[in-house]
């Protein structure tokens, strides 16, 4: 596929001019967010937008109907968003797309990938050249339960055991099996390699020469469905959010610790 323009994936500093106003997207690698932070973001939505926070299929958050002045969100709105703590790396805000099995480290799975996700985000944000990755570039980390193994991605991994993962390179190619302790560094290196050769491509799958591939490890899990709504384990629940839209009533009474899922729902714990 030949791209004739850059991607227009929205962010706080690159809003999408929708019919109802500016749309901005906030990336939360791994999906972990507190109820207090969501309440602060709802304050912004109520003051400047449509009064709601919208969940996405990449486990990110969106604000809609914000003011748009000369193609930008006004500074006072940017500062209100920044004050929520959800804009920690402004230069890399478009590329912090790290999707992780929502229950990892909480219940089930072969490995706890929360540390890998945090290290990966830190490494990406510490690499200036990666700020220019396409906003649609996606890293997908499956903790071995299979809930994200069939998600299309640019780079990723699947846990084979508590200590080993197999890397993903594009949606259909497998990379080497590596220790989990090396995973974040290896994925960051692969992202840098893509950035050096991508030309106008937005995705690894669009490269003219397919990446080198290795056989899929026999320990890989089959794809699995999301957990049913309701209690998953003691103190952990999967909460349905109708339409993937959060308002003040939707978060009232929720526990403080939450995980945004790619199914437009929440894990509470």
C-alpha positions in Angstrom: 0.0 0.0 0.0 1.3 3.4 -0.9 0.6 6.3 1.5 0.4 9.8 0.1 0.0 11.5 3.4 0.9 11.1 7.1 -1.5 9.4 9.4 -4.0 11.7 11.2 -4.5 9.6 14.4 -5.7 12.2 16.9 -4.0 13.4 20.0 -4.1 16.4 22.3 -1.7 18.4 20.1 -3.2 17.0 16.9 -7.0 16.9 17.4 -9.4 15.5 14.9 -11.9 18.1 13.6 -15.1 16.1 14.0 -18.6 17.4 13.3 -19.2 18.1 17.0 -15.8 19.7 17.7 -12.3 18.6 18.4 -11.7 14.9 19.2 -8.6 14.1 21.2 -7.2 10.7 22.2 -5.2 9.9 25.4 -3.0 6.8 25.4 -2.7 4.9 28.7 -0.2 2.0 28.0 -1.5 -1.1 29.7 -4.8 0.5 30.4 -4.3 1.1 34.1 -6.0 4.2 35.4 -7.5 5.3 38.7 -11.1 6.3 39.3 -9.7 9.6 40.7 -8.0 10.3 37.3 -11.1 9.4 35.4 -13.1 11.8 37.6 -10.6 14.5 36.8 -10.9 13.8 33.1 -14.7 14.0 33.4 -14.2 17.4 34.9 -12.4 18.4 31.7 -15.1 16.8 29.5 -17.9 18.6 31.4 -16.2 21.9 31.4 -15.2 21.9 27.7 -16.6 19.0 25.8 -19.6 16.6 25.7 -19.4 15.7 29.4 -18.3 12.1 28.7 -15.1 10.0 28.4 -15.2 7.6 25.5 -13.3 4.2 25.6 -11.6 2.9 22.4 -10.8 -0.6 21.1 -7.1 0.1 21.8 -7.9 0.7 25.5 -7.4 4.4 25.2 -9.6 7.3 26.2 -11.1 10.0 24.1 -12.7 13.4 24.7 -15.1 14.8 22.2 -16.7 18.1 21.3 -13.8 20.2 22.6 -13.3 23.7 21.3 -11.1 24.0 18.2 -9.3 27.3 17.3 -7.2 27.4 14.2 -7.0 23.7 14.1 -5.8 23.4 17.7 -7.3 22.8 21.2 -7.0 26.0 23.2 -4.1 26.2 25.7 -6.5 26.2 28.7 -8.0 22.9 27.6 -4.5 21.4 27.1 -3.5 22.5 30.6 -6.7 21.1 32.1 -5.9 17.7 30.4 -2.3 17.9 31.5 -3.4 18.4 35.1 -5.1 15.0 35.1 -1.6 13.3 34.7 -2.6 11.7 31.4 -0.2 13.6 29.3 3.2 12.7 30.8 5.2 12.6 27.5 3.9 15.3 25.2 6.5 14.7 22.5 5.5 11.0 22.3 1.8 11.3 23.1 0.7 9.9 19.7 2.9 6.7 19.8 2.3 5.3 23.3 0.0 2.6 21.9 0.8 -0.4 24.1 -2.2 -2.8 24.4 -1.8 -5.5 27.1 -4.0 -8.3 28.4 -6.2 -6.4 30.8 -6.1 -9.1 33.6 -2.3 -9.6 33.5 -0.8 -9.7 36.9 -4.3 -9.7 38.5 -5.7 -13.1 37.6 -4.7 -15.9 35.2 -2.2 -15.7 32.4 1.2 -17.1 32.1 3.2 -14.0 33.0 2.7 -10.6 34.6 3.3 -8.2 31.8 2.7 -5.0 33.7 6.5 -4.4 34.2 7.2 -5.1 30.6 4.6 -2.6 29.4 5.9 0.1 31.7 9.5 -0.5 30.6 8.5 -0.5 27.0 6.7 2.8 27.4 9.7 4.3 29.1 12.1 3.1 26.4 9.9 4.4 23.6 9.5 7.8 25.2 13.2 7.9 25.9 14.0 7.5 22.2 13.5 10.8 20.3 13.3 9.2 16.9 10.3 7.1 17.9 8.2 10.2 18.5 7.8 10.2 14.7 6.3 6.7 14.5 2.8 6.7 13.0 0.1 7.3 15.5 -1.5 4.1 14.4 1.6 2.0 15.2 0.4 -0.6 17.8 2.3 -2.9 20.2 0.2 -5.8 21.6 1.3 -7.8 24.6 -0.6 -11.1 25.3 0.2 -12.7 28.7 -0.3 -16.1 27.3 -4.1 -16.4 28.0 -4.8 -15.8 24.3 -7.1 -12.8 24.7 -5.0 -10.6 22.4 -3.1 -13.2 20.3 -5.3 -12.7 17.3 -5.2 -8.9 17.4 -3.5 -7.3 14.4 -0.3 -5.4 15.5 2.9 -3.9 14.4 5.0 -5.5 17.1 4.2 -7.5 20.2 4.7 -10.6 22.1 2.9 -13.6 23.6 4.1 -15.1 26.9 5.0 -18.8 26.7 5.9 -19.1 30.4 6.6 -16.8 33.4 10.1 -16.3 32.0 9.9 -16.5 28.2 7.9 -14.7 25.4 7.8 -15.1 21.6 8.0 -11.8 19.8 5.5 -10.8 17.1 6.7 -8.8 14.0 3.6 -7.6 12.1 0.3 -9.3 12.4 1.3 -12.7 10.9 5.0 -13.1 11.5 6.8 -14.5 14.6 10.1 -13.4 15.9 12.5 -15.2 18.3 11.7 -16.6 21.7 13.5 -14.4 24.3 13.6 -14.0 28.1 10.9 -11.8 29.4 13.5 -9.5 30.9 14.8 -8.7 27.4 11.4 -8.2 25.8 11.0 -4.4 26.2 14.5 -3.7 24.8 14.0 -6.0 21.9 10.7 -4.5 20.9 12.1 -1.0 21.2 14.9 -2.0 18.9 12.5 -3.5 16.4 10.4 -0.2 16.5 13.6 1.7 15.7 14.4 -0.6 12.8 10.9 -0.1 11.4 11.2 3.7 11.7 14.4 3.6 9.7 13.0 1.7 6.8 9.3 2.5 6.8 9.3 5.4 4.2 5.5 6.3 4.1 4.3 3.0 5.6 2.1 3.2 8.7 2.4 -0.4 9.7 4.9 -3.3 9.6 2.4 -5.2 7.5 2.8 -2.6 4.8 6.5 -3.0 4.3 7.4 -4.0 0.8 9.7 -6.8 2.1 8.1 -9.0 4.7 10.0 -9.3 7.9 12.0 -12.5 8.6 9.9 -15.0 10.4 10.4 -17.9 12.7 8.1 -20.8 13.4 5.4 -20.3 16.0 6.4 -21.9 19.3 4.2 -24.9 20.0 3.5 -23.5 23.5 1.5 -20.6 22.1 -2.1 -20.5 23.3 -5.1 -20.5 21.1 -7.2 -17.3 20.9 -9.6 -16.9 23.8 -12.7 -14.8 24.4 -12.9 -11.8 26.8 -13.9 -12.8 30.3 -17.7 -12.6 30.9 -19.0 -9.6 32.7 -19.2 -9.9 36.5 -16.9 -11.2 39.1 -13.7 -12.7 37.6 -12.1 -13.6 41.0 -12.3 -12.3 44.5 -12.0 -8.5 44.4 -11.8 -8.5 40.6 -14.7 -7.8 38.2 -15.3 -7.1 34.5 -17.7 -4.2 34.3 -19.7 -3.5 31.2 -19.8 0.1 30.0 -22.7 0.5 27.6 -21.6 2.1 24.4 -18.1 2.4 25.9 -19.1 5.8 27.3 -18.3 6.9 30.8 -20.2 9.7 32.6 -20.2 10.7 36.2 -22.9 8.1 37.1 -20.8 5.3 35.4 -17.8 5.7 37.7 -19.7 6.4 41.0 -19.1 3.5 43.3 -16.3 1.9 41.3 -13.1 0.9 43.1 -10.1 3.2 42.8 -8.0 0.9 40.7 -9.3 0.3 37.1 -8.1 -1.2 33.8 -9.5 0.0 30.5 -10.0 -2.9 28.2 -10.0 -3.2 24.4 -13.6 -4.4 24.7 -14.7 -0.9 25.8 -15.2 -2.1 29.3 -13.4 -1.9 32.7 -11.6 -4.3 34.9 -12.0 -3.3 38.6 -9.6 -4.5 41.3 
